[in-house]
């Protein structure tokens, strides 16, 4: 199965699931409408709802056409098509999740109620218990209206919160200590950036702001762990122009991510290399600093099946075993494997930190931990270190509750 067919199957699957979500929500709105409106007013409202859904879905499909062209950079399309459709997608998904949670809770209460009634009926005293009275219809309508209002408010909370976090870039500083790090290089600094996603939610100006922040840290090395672009070749030019401003004493290094393959991976690599970045797609680069050797190793995106482009054996071929090794990989779940290849420090991205996860008191309500073993932040095992960057870009929807980050890692000799 080639890449075009795989992308088509993925697109059809996602849109089918999205359509089922809308159908579920439509049935709920129709039920609510029948409890509020009557006669001609009810029919007009339902007809208006159907026409609105058809129009919005037509625009939703149109935006995928725009994404693959240079038109996506037009301010008019950004404001009136791309961002609204991203928010529409987020609204449907979040509302569906809330409805599903409500259904599960309702099912649990229903099962508990049935069990409770069965216990009562099975006892002598229970047989004398009078039947419960039916819920008053006006009370039922009030509960429906209140429930939908609460769901709408809960769905709006992430959108409102994202306005404060989507461009609120944070700098995460971390000191890492290694037994085998050369003492002469103690204090070496690395700026780690990931998941830029040049495209509809990441303009050239946005990238220049991020890169200005990176430069202000005065890093000695800059490393980018994949997803330079979002979905198409048309998005390469913006990041190509913005990358010209990145500066580091000892060089820029990068590896490819899965979204770079959604575009044309070879074109993404060529554009970054023209800007002076060492693209380590299953390869390595030896650095001699203060007469000490460092090796920067990078692997291509390690997807599944035929989408697995990583070739670890090729990447580490002829690498000096005694050299301190920094591994770049887009997917953090590769750490268990690359650690066995002697990678002292592994940098990764891909997860976005869940992008829409959040904490509620002591509860961490971030689904990313259900998907990724190494979801975000710093991990250490067997004297080796992994840092998973939550990235700076957004994918799918223009909503980000997990703040975008630039990591500044300082390496020390233990």
N, C-alpha and C positions, 0 to 999 in steps of 0.2 A: 504493500500500500504506500503510494508516494505521498509527499508532504501536502499537495493540493487536496487529495482525496481525504487525508486525515483531517485537515482543517475544515473541509466541507462537512464531514461526519460530526466533528466537534460542534460546528456552528448549528447544524440541524438539531442535534441533541439538546443543546442549550436553549435554542429557541422553542423547541417542543416543550421542554420543562417550564420555560417562562410562560408559554401559552396556557399550560395547565394551571399554573399559579393564578393567572389572570381569570381563568374560568371559575376557579374556586372563589376568588374574591367577588367576581360578578354575581355569582349565585347568592352570596351573602348580602351584597348591596340590593339585589332584587328582592330578597326576603325582607330586608329592612324597609325598602320602599313600600311594599305591600302592607306593612304594619303602620305606615305613616300616611300614605296617599291612597286615594280612591278614585275610581272612574277614569274620566279622560285625563285628569292630571297625572295619575299613575302611569297610564300608557304613554303620555308625552315624555315623562321623565325617563322611562325605560328606553324609549326610542332614541332620546338624546344621548343616553349612556352608551347605547350600542354604536351610534354614529361616532361618538367621541373616541371610543376604543378602537374602531376601525381606522380613524384618522391618525391617532397617536401611534398605532402599530405600523402604519404605513411610513410615518416619519421615523420610527425606530429602525425600520429596515433601511430607509434612505441614508441614515447616518453611517451605516457600514460602508456604503458606497463612497461617501464623502471622506471617511477615515483613510481610504486607500489612495487618495489624491492629495495634491497640494492645497486643495480648497479648504482643508480642515483648519488652515491658519487664518482664514478670513474671519475677522471679528464678528460680522453679522451672523455667520453660521455657528460660531462658537456660542454666541449669546442666545440665539433663537432656535438652535437645533441640537448641537452636540451636548452642551451642559444640561439643558432640560431633559433630553432623552436619557442621559446618565442618571439624573435624579429620578426620572420615571422608573427606570430599571431598579434603582435602589429602593424606591417606595414599594414597588410590587414585591420584591424579595423580602424586605423587612416586614411588611404587612402579612405576607404568607407565613413567615416564621412565627409571628405573634399569634396568628390564627391557629397554627399547628400546635403551639404551646397551650393555647386555650382549649383546643380539642382534647389534648392529652389529659389536661387537668379535669375537664368535664368527664372524660371516660373513666378516670380514676374515681371520681366522686360517684359516678353512676354505678361502677362495680362495687364500691363500698356500700352504697345505699341498698343495692340488691342483696349483698351479703347480710347486711343488718336486718333487712326485712325477712330473709330466709331464717335467720336465727330466731327472730321474734315469732314467726309462724310455727317453728318447730318446738316452741315451749308452750305449756298450758297458759301461762300468763299472756304470751304473745297472741294467742287466738282471740283474746278479749280486747286487744288493742284496736281502737277505731281506725278506719282508713284515713289517710292524709287528705286534706281538701286540695283541690286543684288550684294552681296559681292563678291569681286574678289576671285577666288579659291586659289591663292597663299597667299592672305591675310588670308583666312580661315585656311590654313595649318599652317601659322605662329602663329595664335592665338591658335590653338590646341597644337602645340609644346610648345609654351610659357606657356600655362595653365598647361600642364602636368609637365613641368619643375618646375613651381612654386609649384604644388601639391607635387612633390617629395621632393623639398627643405623643404616645410612646414612639411612633414611627418618625415623628418630627424631631425628636430629641437628638438623634445622631446627625441629622442634617444641620441643625443649629450648631451643635458642638463642632462639626467639621469646619464651620466658618472660622473658628478660632484656632484650628490645629492643622489644616491642610497645608498651609505655607509657614507654619510656625516651626522652623528648623531648629533643632537642638543639637548641641555639640556634646557628645558623650566621650569623656576622657578616661582612659584606662591605662594603668601601668602594669606591664606583664613581665614576669621574671622567669628566666630560663637558665638551667644549669650549664648548657652548652653554648650560650650566646657569647660571642667574642667581647671580652672586657673593653677592648679598644673602641668598640662601637656602642658602648653603654649610653643610653639616652636617644637612640635612633627613633625618629618619629615617622609614623605612617598615617596618612589621611585615608580613611576607607569610606568609599561611596558605593552605593549599590542601587539597582533598580530605578534608573533615571526615567525610563519610559517616555522618551521624546515623542510627542504626539498631541492628541487633542487636549489633554489635561496638563501638558508640560511644554510650554512655548520656549523659544530661544531666550527670551528675556528672563523667564523663570530659571532656566539653566544658568544663565550668566550670574544671576543673584546667588545661586548655590555655589558656583565655582569661585565667585568673589569671596564667599565665606570660607571655602576651602583654602584659598590662597592666603587669607588673613591668618591662618593657623601656622603658616610657614613650615609645612611638612617637608621632610627630606625625601619621602617617597609618597606617591599617590597611587592608590589601587582601586580599580572599579570592577566589581564582581557581577557583571552581566546585566542584561535587559537595558541596553543603551536606547533602544527604540521600542515602540509599543506593538505595532502590527504590520507596518508596510515600509517599502523603500522610500516613499515620499517623506518619511519622517527622519531620514538620515541627514538631510541637509542642515536642519536646525541644530542638531547636536554637533555636526561637523563644524559649523560656524562658531558655536559657543565654546567648544573645547580648545580653541586657539588660545584662550586666556589662562588655561591651567598651567601652573609652574611648580616644579619641584626640583630640588638640588640634584637628586640622583635618578630621576626619571619617573615616567608614568607607565603603569602596567594594567592590563585588563584581560578578562576572559569573557566568553560569550554566555548568554542566557537563553532560555527557551523562547522568549519573545523576539530575540534577534533572529531566530530561525523562522519565526512567523513572517518576518521580512525576508531579506536575502542575507544570510550570515556572512558570506564572502564579501558583500558590499559594505556591510557594517564594519567588518575587520579592516578592509582596505581604507575606509574613510578615517578610522581612528589611527591607523598606522601612518597615514599622511599627516596627521596632527602630532606625530612623534610619540605615540603610545605603543609600547610593546604589547601586542596581542598574543597571549600565550594560549593558543588553541591546541592543547595536547603537546606542549613544548615547555622549554625552560630558558631562563636567561641568567647567566652568571654575572655577579657584581663583585668587584674588588674595591673595598672601601677600607682605608687605613691599613692596607696590606692584609686585610682579612677577607675571606670569601663568603658571600651570601648567594644562595640560589633561589630565584623566584620561579616557581613551577605553576603552570596553569592548565586546567583541563576544560574541554568544551562541555556544553550542557549534558548532564547525565540524566536524560529522560528515560522512559521505559520502552522496551522493545526496539523497534527501528528508530525511535526518537532518541536513543542513547548514543550521543556523539562523543562521549568521553573515552579516552584511550590512555589509561594511567601508565601502562607499561611503556608506551611511546613517550609520554611526558617526562618520565624520570630516567629514561635511557641515558647512560653515561654521566649521570649526576654523581658527584663525589659523595660517598657515604658520610664523610666527616663534615661536610658543609652544612651550615645552618640553613634549613629549608622553610620557605614561606609558600604555602599552597593557596592558589586562587581557584575556587569552585563556586559556581552559581548556587548549587543546591547543598544546603548544610547537612542533609542526611547522608552525604558521601563521607562524612568525617570518620566514621568507624573504619572505612576502607582506606582512606588516604593516610590516616594515622599509622596504619600498619606498614605503609610505604615510607615511614620516617619523617612525615611532615611535622615540623616543630610548631609552626603557627599556621592555622588554616583560617582563611577569610571567606565568608559566604554571604548570601543574601536570599532572594527568592520569596521568602515568607511574607514580607511586608508587615511582619508582626501581627498578621491577621487583618490589618488595615482598619477594621471596624470593631475590634475587641475593646473591652473596657473592664474596669474593676468596680465592684459595688461593695464597699467596705472590705472585709477580708476575702470576699469571693472574687476570683479571677474569671470573669465571664468572657473569655477569649477562645473561640473555637479553634484557633490555630494550634493549640496544644493537643487537640484530638487528631490532627493531621500530621504534624511534624514532631519528631523526637527532640530535635534541637530547633526551637521555635524562634528565639531571639536572645540577644545578649551574649554573655561570656560563659564558656564551659571549659573545664580542665579535667584531664584524665592522663595518668601515666606520664606526667611531666609535659604533656602536650596541651596546646591551647587552641580553642575555636572561638571566633567572634562572628555572630550572625547579625548582620546589619539589617534593620527594618526598612531601609531604603528611603529615598526622597520622593519617589513618584507615586502615582496612583494608577490602578488598573481597573477597568470595568465601570466604576462609578467615580464621580468627583467628590468622594467622601473619604475623609481620613480622620479617625478618632485616635489612632496610635500615631503620635507625633513623628514626623519624618526626621531623620538624623544624619549627621556626619560624625563619624567616629574618629577620634585622634588617639592612636595607640602608641605608647612609648615603651620601647623594648629595653630591658635591663639584664645585665649579667648577674646571676645569683652568686 
